[in-house]
Amino acid sequence: MTNAVIAALIALWVLVIGLCLVVFALLRQVGMLHERLGPVGALVMPGGPAVGDAAPAFDLAAVDGRAVRIGGASPAPLTLLFFLSPTCPVCKSLLPVIRSIERERRGALQVVLASDGDLPAQLAMVKREKLEAFPLVLSTPLGLSYQVSKLPHAVLIDAAGIIVAKGLINNREHLESLFEAHRMGVGSLQELAARDLAEAAE
């Protein structure tokens, strides 16, 4: 009986060690796959002004009466133009992220919310989501000028009124990728990844 127990324990330990080796190999493969995939950023949609173009200039009034200028020279180093809708659940999930990023970059980032449609619904959204700190402009021509076809969509504009990053965003990583792309001097993280692949192929 004792020999049988010892044999069973040895077999069990061999199995455990084997499983540990398999898990280690899988972790290594996942790490290699992660490196190959590279960073995932905001999806740049076709159409509208491109990164590097001057942002279309608009002088608008926010729903609370504030004057808002989009495009052209700005006292803020960066302006985040965020297109949203009261009926967009992803937009709602990103609002705390926008508040957090604005706090982290206080003084260096101006956030402008953009939408269109029913004013009472927009005002209810502002109150419900506590967005009073950010100007909300309602302008169909603004959305058309950027050819915004899907929401949420964000455009990052520098102090000179030049678009430095833009794209369709679904999470914090996508939103932060706009700032990372600007910091690295590229239009998008996809552009950076494509350039790195091209250089590696040479």
For each residue, the residues with C-beta under 8 A, 3 or more apart:
1: 4 5
2: 5 6
3: 6 7
4: 1 7 8
5: 1 2 8 9
6: 2 3 9 10
7: 3 4 10 11
8: 4 5 11 12
9: 5 6 12 13
10: 6 7 13 14
11: 7 8 14 15
12: 8 9 15 16
13: 9 10 16 17
14: 10 11 17 18
15: 11 12 18 19
16: 12 13 19 20
17: 13 14 20 21
18: 14 15 21 22
19: 15 16 22 23
20: 16 17 23 24
21: 17 18 24 25
22: 18 19 25 26
23: 19 20 26 27
24: 20 21 27 28
25: 21 22 28 29
26: 22 23 29 30
27: 23 24 30 31
28: 24 25 31 32
29: 25 26 32 33
30: 26 27 33 34
31: 27 28 34 35
32: 28 29 35 36
33: 29 30 36 37
34: 30 31 37
35: 31 32 38
36: 32 33
37: 33 34 40
38: 35 189 193 196
39: 177 180 189 192 193
40: 37 173 174 177 189
41: 167 173 174 177 178 180 181 188 189 190
42: 154 165 166 167 168 169 174 175 177 178 188 189
43: 167 168 174 190
44: 51 166 167 168 187 188 190
45: 48 147 149 150 153 167 168
46:
47: 147 149
48: 45 145 146 147 148 166
49: 53 54 55 56 145 146 163
50: 53 163 187
51: 44 163 164 165 166 187 188
52: 162 163 164 187
53: 49 50 162 163
54: 49 57 71 161 162 163
55: 49 70 71 72 81 155 157 161 162 163
56: 49 70 71 142 145 146
57: 54 69 70 71 72 161
58: 68 69 70 71 137 139 141 142 145
59: 67 68 69
60: 67 68 69 70 137 139 142
61: 65 66 67 68 137
62: 65 66 67 68 135 136 137
63: 119 122 123 126 136 137 138
64: 126 132 135 136
65: 61 62
66: 61 62 135
67: 59 60 61 62
68: 58 59 60 61 62 112 135 137
69: 57 58 59 60 72 74
70: 55 56 57 58 60 79 81 112 137 142 157
71: 54 55 56 57 58 157 161
72: 55 57 69 161
73: 159 160 161
74: 69 79 110 157 159 161
75: 159
76: 79 108 109 110 159
77: 108 109 158 159
78: 105 108 109 110 156 157 158 159 164 179 182
79: 70 74 76 109 110 111 112 156 157 158
80: 98 101 102 109 110 111 112 154 155 156 157 178
81: 55 70 112 114 146 154 155 156 157
82: 94 98 111 112 113 114 152 153 154
83: 114 115 143 146 148 151 152 153 154 155
84: 88 91 94 95 113 114 115 151 152
85: 88 91 115 117 151
86: 115 117 118 121 122 124 125
87: 121
88: 84 85 91 92 151 152
89: 92 93
90: 93 94 151 152 170
91: 84 85 88 94 95 151 152
92: 88 89 95 129
93: 89 90 96 97
94: 82 84 90 91 97 98 152 169 171 172 175
95: 84 91 92 98 99 129 131
96: 93 99 100
97: 93 94 100 101 172 175
98: 80 82 94 95 101 102 111 134 175
99: 95 96 102 103 133
100: 96 97 103 104
101: 80 97 98 104 105 109 175 176 179
102: 80 98 99 105 106 109 111 133 134
103: 99 100 106
104: 100 101
105: 78 101 102 108 109
106: 102 103 109
107:
108: 76 77 78 105
109: 76 77 78 79 80 101 102 105 106
110: 74 76 78 79 80
111: 79 80 82 98 102 134
112: 68 70 79 80 81 82 134 135 137
113: 82 84 131 134 135 136 137
114: 81 82 83 84 136 137 138 139 142 143
115: 83 84 85 86 122 136 137 138
116: 138 139 140 142 143
117: 85 86 121 122 138
118: 86 121 122
119: 63 122 123 138
120: 123 124
121: 86 87 117 118 124 125
122: 63 86 115 117 118 119 125 126 136 138
123: 63 119 120 126 127
124: 86 120 121 127 128
125: 86 121 122 128 129 131
126: 63 64 122 123 129 131 132 136
127: 123 124 130 132
128: 124 125
129: 92 95 125 126
130: 127
131: 95 113 125 126 134 136
132: 64 126 127
133: 99 102
134: 98 102 111 112 113 131
135: 62 64 66 68 112 113
136: 62 63 64 113 114 115 122 126 131
137: 58 60 61 62 63 68 70 112 113 114 115 142
138: 63 114 115 116 117 119 122
139: 58 60 114 116 142 143
140: 116 143 144
141: 58 144 145
142: 56 58 60 70 114 116 137 139 145 146
143: 83 114 116 139 140 146 148
144: 140 141 147 148
145: 48 49 56 58 141 142
146: 48 49 56 81 83 142 143 153 155 166
147: 45 47 48 144
148: 48 83 143 144 151 153
149: 45 47
150: 45 153 168
151: 83 84 85 88 90 91 148
152: 82 83 84 88 90 91 94 168 169 170
153: 45 82 83 146 148 150 166 167 168 169
154: 42 80 81 82 83 166 167 169 175 178
155: 55 80 81 83 146 163 165 166
156: 78 79 80 81 163 164 165 166 178 179 182
157: 55 70 71 74 78 79 80 81 161 162 163 164
158: 77 78 79 161 162 164 182
159: 73 74 75 76 77 78
160: 73
161: 54 55 57 71 72 73 74 157 158
162: 52 53 54 55 157 158
163: 49 50 51 52 53 54 55 155 156 157 166
164: 51 52 78 156 157 158 181 182
165: 42 51 155 156 177 178 179 181 182 187 188
166: 42 44 48 51 146 153 154 155 156 163 178
167: 41 42 43 44 45 153 154 174 177 178 188
168: 42 43 44 45 150 152 153 174
169: 42 94 152 153 154 174 175 178
170: 90 152 174
171: 94 174 175
172: 94 97 175 176
173: 40 41 176 177
174: 40 41 42 43 167 168 169 170 171 177 178
175: 42 94 97 98 101 154 169 171 172 178 179
176: 101 172 173 179 180
177: 39 40 41 42 165 167 173 174 180 181 188 189
178: 41 42 80 154 156 165 166 167 169 174 175 181 182
179: 78 101 156 165 175 176 182 183
180: 39 41 176 177 183 184 189
181: 41 164 165 177 178 184 186 187 188 189 191 192
182: 78 156 158 164 165 178 179 185
183: 179 180
184: 180 181 192
185: 182
186: 181 189 191 192 195
187: 44 50 51 52 165 181 191
188: 41 42 44 51 165 167 177 181 191 192
189: 38 39 40 41 42 177 180 181 186 192 193
190: 41 43 44 193 194
191: 181 186 187 188 194 195
192: 39 181 184 186 188 189 195 196
193: 38 39 189 190 196 197
194: 190 191 197 198
195: 186 191 192 198 199
196: 38 192 193 199 200
197: 193 194 200 201
198: 194 195 201 202
199: 195 196 202
200: 196 197
201: 197 198
202: 198 199
